[in-house]
Amino acid sequence: MKPIILTVAELALALLFAAGCQSDQAQNHAGVSRDAMPARIFPTLGRIERLDSAFDALIPPDVVIEKLAEGFDWSEGPVWVRAGGYLLFSDVPRNVVLKWQEDAGVSEFLKPSGYTGQTARGGEPGSNGLTLDAQGRLVLCQHGDRRVARLESNDDFRTLAGSYRQRRFNSPNDLVVKSNGDLYFTDPPYGLEGLNDSPKKELMFNGVFRISAGGAVTLLTDALTFPNGLAFSPDERTLYVAVSDPQRPVIMAYDVKADGNLAQGRVFFDAAPLAKDKDRKGLPDGLKVDEAGNLFATGPGGVLVISPDGKLLGILNTGEATANCAWGNDGSVLYLTADMYLCRVRTSTRGTLP
């Protein structure tokens, strides 16, 4: 075969094109930009269960559950901070918010995180769900102080909501901010010693609430036994709420009215058949939604990936009771808090960062 002779300019152009193709392949393979690729290889945890072919379009075939850190009492409430390129998450029993960064690992970010009192208390004292408001400020569900609070620039907490009709909340658990600035949160009794039987419980129900952008607190429903994680559909017309009741472990869906209140709820997904399997730890808990409306919902076995029409597509099975999850990096990396572990999964889909 006659040799192909390239000029210097042609050779440079060919090398540049090849490098670009390799870069694109790496980005498409990983689901994240090259800058967000792991600096080192992490150990793995659990397994990935593929139950429907649609799952393969969301989770690449060779992806694993990476174990980033361990040794926590109960990890919860992850949120990605774009401005700093790091993840924050709660260790509820230890009353601390921790920070994880790719090259630096885990460090203490905020302590106390959920209980600022001086006298000893029972129950779970720390922060639980975390999010960021439109200004990038950290907003926390504080079990011990029984409020939703915002961390100010001087490191003081500002109470956004601490009571309803002069009665203290049980223990705000998880929260999500709507695009108009309204904040929705759940208030189960998990931070109270004795739960529903606690003598310190002031509300005779476990509610879902809304804090308007102007600060007004509205009860949206008191019909759920143990409301927990919550998330909006991409168009914000549906609010999903996980119910971590072992007797009725479900994910509810509510149409969101124009005024921000909720219409009558319906069961979106029934996790009871999964919960009957004793090898699958956990109950419905934290929720996130991708750009196509698929739910990534922690529940029996890990993270349940559920289509917008309620079909279970697959499970990110950590082997542990998995509390919550959050989109991070460029929106294509899902971080998981699973009992004593912090994990992540690189995906082919994306979710919205707060």
Order of alpha helices (4+ residues) and beta strands (2+ residues): alpha-beta-beta-beta-beta-beta-beta-beta-beta-beta-beta-beta-beta-beta-beta-beta-beta-beta-beta-beta-beta-alpha-beta-beta-beta-beta-beta-beta-beta
